[in-house]
Amino acid sequence: GSKANADIDEAIMARNNVFTQIREQVESEHDRINQRLLKIKWIQRKDAQSRKQAQMQQRQKVVQAQKLRTEREKVEKAKVKESKQTQQAQTQKVMEEQKTYLALNKQWKSVIASQPANRGSNAKAAAPRGHAASQLNQIEKKQQMLVQAIQDAIENKQKTGNVERAQEGMRNLARLNKKRQRKLSQLEKKEFDQLCRATRHYQLDSLRVQVDALNKSNVAPRKKLFKDQNKNNKNAHAQKVEIRDRLHEIKEKHFLKFKQTIDTHQEEKKRQKVQQQQQKQQKQQQQQQKQNKPAKTAKTAKSSASATKQQQPQERPSPSPRQPSSVEQQSSPQPQPLP
């Protein structure tokens, strides 16, 4: 029986081993299947991500191509616009240069028309010599050089800067014209002053000659007139001296006396003023004394009343309100005449 039990136990153990082996194989198979499924899902996810990235890259390429196309179009449009602007600017510049050249030519013609003619041989002969004439000659030489330079700049207008050079030259020419005109006016003023001075000297000399002729013609009447004038002057001088001496005498006699009377009158006024001030001070002092006197009498009356009460303590009938007491009569101030 023990042998049979042992076989049974062995069979049971074998069966359990088979079961455990089957269970372990199943679990391992399940794990392998799960790993396979996870790997499949991971591969699918990777494929989806790669497809998504490829699509994104494709979209980015399309967007970049679109941007490049738009930028290229913008650059081409800007180039076309810039070329149009440059063409317009060139045409406008050409038109402005043409306008400026026409205006400059017109201005130059007006300047040439208004330009004063240079002095000829007669003018040079009539003009004053010296420093002023040399200055005028220098100004005229500068004007001639400027005119030639401006003419050359206007004729060669194709060169750059000739227009500005011509305009600057015309401004300098205008300044030289003003300077020349000012110098000519100064010369004319100087000549006019010289002429006026010469005419004045001539007229004075002619008047002097006429006066000398008249003085020589009436000698005797002029001597008589001179003597009469001297006599009248002497009489007037003697009268003035007499008046002066008389005034001195009056001053010596009466001025001192008049001064003394004025001094005494002023001293009398000062004395009266001092006396009035003293009287006013005396009146003020009297009024102050009168105001202080009633207060002193009231104090003496009170002291006497207190002394009588101590000596006679008996009661006395109070005086009627209509009849004032002797103390009140003594203390009440008597009316005094006003000062």
Secondary structure in CASP SS format (residue, H / E / C, confidence):
PFRMAT SS
TARGET T0000
AUTHOR 0000-0000-0000
METHOD secondary structure of the structure
MODEL  1
G C 1.00
S H 1.00
K H 1.00
A H 1.00
N H 1.00
A H 1.00
D H 1.00
I H 1.00
D H 1.00
E H 1.00
A H 1.00
I H 1.00
M H 1.00
A H 1.00
R H 1.00
N H 1.00
N H 1.00
V H 1.00
F H 1.00
T H 1.00
Q H 1.00
I H 1.00
R H 1.00
E H 1.00
Q H 1.00
V H 1.00
E H 1.00
S H 1.00
E H 1.00
H H 1.00
D H 1.00
R H 1.00
I H 1.00
N H 1.00
Q H 1.00
R H 1.00
L H 1.00
L H 1.00
K H 1.00
I H 1.00
K H 1.00
W H 1.00
I H 1.00
Q H 1.00
R H 1.00
K H 1.00
D H 1.00
A H 1.00
Q H 1.00
S H 1.00
R H 1.00
K H 1.00
Q H 1.00
A H 1.00
Q H 1.00
M H 1.00
Q H 1.00
Q H 1.00
R H 1.00
Q H 1.00
K H 1.00
V H 1.00
V H 1.00
Q H 1.00
A H 1.00
Q H 1.00
K H 1.00
L H 1.00
R H 1.00
T H 1.00
E H 1.00
R H 1.00
E H 1.00
K H 1.00
V H 1.00
E H 1.00
K H 1.00
A H 1.00
K H 1.00
V H 1.00
K H 1.00
E H 1.00
S H 1.00
K H 1.00
Q H 1.00
T H 1.00
Q H 1.00
Q H 1.00
A H 1.00
Q H 1.00
T H 1.00
Q H 1.00
K H 1.00
V H 1.00
M H 1.00
E H 1.00
E H 1.00
Q H 1.00
K H 1.00
T H 1.00
Y H 1.00
L H 1.00
A H 1.00
L H 1.00
N H 1.00
K H 1.00
Q H 1.00
W H 1.00
K H 1.00
S H 1.00
V H 1.00
I H 1.00
A H 1.00
S H 1.00
Q C 1.00
P C 1.00
A C 1.00
N C 1.00
R C 1.00
G C 1.00
S H 1.00
N H 1.00
A H 1.00
K H 1.00
A H 1.00
A H 1.00
A C 1.00
P C 1.00
R C 1.00
G C 1.00
H H 1.00
A H 1.00
A H 1.00
S H 1.00
Q H 1.00
L H 1.00
N H 1.00
Q H 1.00
I H 1.00
E H 1.00
K H 1.00
K H 1.00
Q H 1.00
Q H 1.00
M H 1.00
L H 1.00
V H 1.00
Q H 1.00
A H 1.00
I H 1.00
Q H 1.00
D H 1.00
A H 1.00
I H 1.00
E H 1.00
N C 1.00
K C 1.00
Q C 1.00
K C 1.00
T C 1.00
G C 1.00
N H 1.00
V H 1.00
E H 1.00
R H 1.00
A H 1.00
Q H 1.00
E H 1.00
G H 1.00
M H 1.00
R H 1.00
N H 1.00
L H 1.00
A H 1.00
R H 1.00
L H 1.00
N H 1.00
K H 1.00
K H 1.00
R H 1.00
Q H 1.00
R H 1.00
K H 1.00
L H 1.00
S H 1.00
Q H 1.00
L H 1.00
E H 1.00
K H 1.00
K H 1.00
E H 1.00
F H 1.00
D H 1.00
Q H 1.00
L H 1.00
C H 1.00
R H 1.00
A H 1.00
T H 1.00
R H 1.00
H H 1.00
Y H 1.00
Q H 1.00
L H 1.00
D H 1.00
S H 1.00
L H 1.00
R H 1.00
V H 1.00
Q H 1.00
V H 1.00
D H 1.00
A H 1.00
L H 1.00
N H 1.00
K H 1.00
S H 1.00
N C 1.00
V H 1.00
A H 1.00
P H 1.00
R H 1.00
K H 1.00
K H 1.00
L H 1.00
F H 1.00
K H 1.00
D H 1.00
Q H 1.00
N H 1.00
K H 1.00
N H 1.00
N H 1.00
K H 1.00
N H 1.00
A H 1.00
H H 1.00
A H 1.00
Q H 1.00
K H 1.00
V H 1.00
E H 1.00
I H 1.00
R H 1.00
D H 1.00
R H 1.00
L H 1.00
H H 1.00
E H 1.00
I H 1.00
K H 1.00
E H 1.00
K H 1.00
H H 1.00
F H 1.00
L H 1.00
K H 1.00
F H 1.00
K H 1.00
Q H 1.00
T H 1.00
I H 1.00
D H 1.00
T H 1.00
H H 1.00
Q H 1.00
E H 1.00
E H 1.00
K H 1.00
K H 1.00
R H 1.00
Q H 1.00
K H 1.00
V H 1.00
Q H 1.00
Q H 1.00
Q H 1.00
Q H 1.00
Q H 1.00
K H 1.00
Q H 1.00
Q H 1.00
K H 1.00
Q H 1.00
Q H 1.00
Q H 1.00
Q H 1.00
Q H 1.00
Q H 1.00
K H 1.00
Q H 1.00
N H 1.00
K H 1.00
P H 1.00
A H 1.00
K H 1.00
T H 1.00
A H 1.00
K H 1.00
T H 1.00
A H 1.00
K H 1.00
S H 1.00
S H 1.00
A H 1.00
S H 1.00
A H 1.00
T H 1.00
K H 1.00
Q H 1.00
Q H 1.00
Q C 1.00
P C 1.00
Q C 1.00
E C 1.00
R C 1.00
P C 1.00
S C 1.00
P C 1.00
S C 1.00
P C 1.00
R C 1.00
Q C 1.00
P C 1.00
S C 1.00
S H 1.00
V H 1.00
E H 1.00
Q H 1.00
Q H 1.00
S H 1.00
S C 1.00
P C 1.00
Q C 1.00
P C 1.00
Q C 1.00
P C 1.00
L C 1.00
P C 1.00
END
